[in-house]
Structure formats: C-alpha cells, structure tokens
Amino acid sequence: MLQVGYGVERLEWRADGLTRTRGTQTERVEAPADGIIDAVFVEAVRSGDRSAIRSDYAEGVRSLALCVAINQSAASGRPVCIS
C-alpha cells in the first residue's frame, strides 16, 4: 500500500485499486483484472470518443507530477514539494 497526501487530497494505492479522498468525499476505483484501462484508452484514441476516460489532460499532468515527486522522495529519503 502507498498513501500520499497533496493539499486536501489523499490517495491510497493498493493492488486491488485506488481510494481518493478530497475533503470529506471518498471515491474508490477498483483495479481492472484484465487490462481494460489500456483497451479503453486505445478505443478512445481510435474512435475519438473520450467519454470512458476517467481523467482529463490536466489531471494526468498532476498525476505525473505526483509520480515524479514520489520517485524523487524515494531516491533522496526526503519529502518533495509539488507546486
């Protein structure tokens, strides 16, 4: 399990999915067992229909920033700020 806090948002990753808490609201996303996320992305690119994509570009950039900060923190052993 990995728990990360960012502002009022908390993320908890487990092998079986992700829990996102923002303030008092909690959302649980189960991990697909069959790689369906990749299939959804490929179909969205192929068809141009983005309705099944769960996050937009800005959310993807924030997710990438979080991943980079996690890696930097793990390598340095120190907290890393995300701005």
Secondary structure, 3 states (H helix, E strand, C coil): CEEEEECCEEEEEECCEEEEEECCEEEEEECCCCCHHHHHHHHHHHHCCCCCCCCCHHHHHHHHHHHHHHHHHHHHCCCCCCC
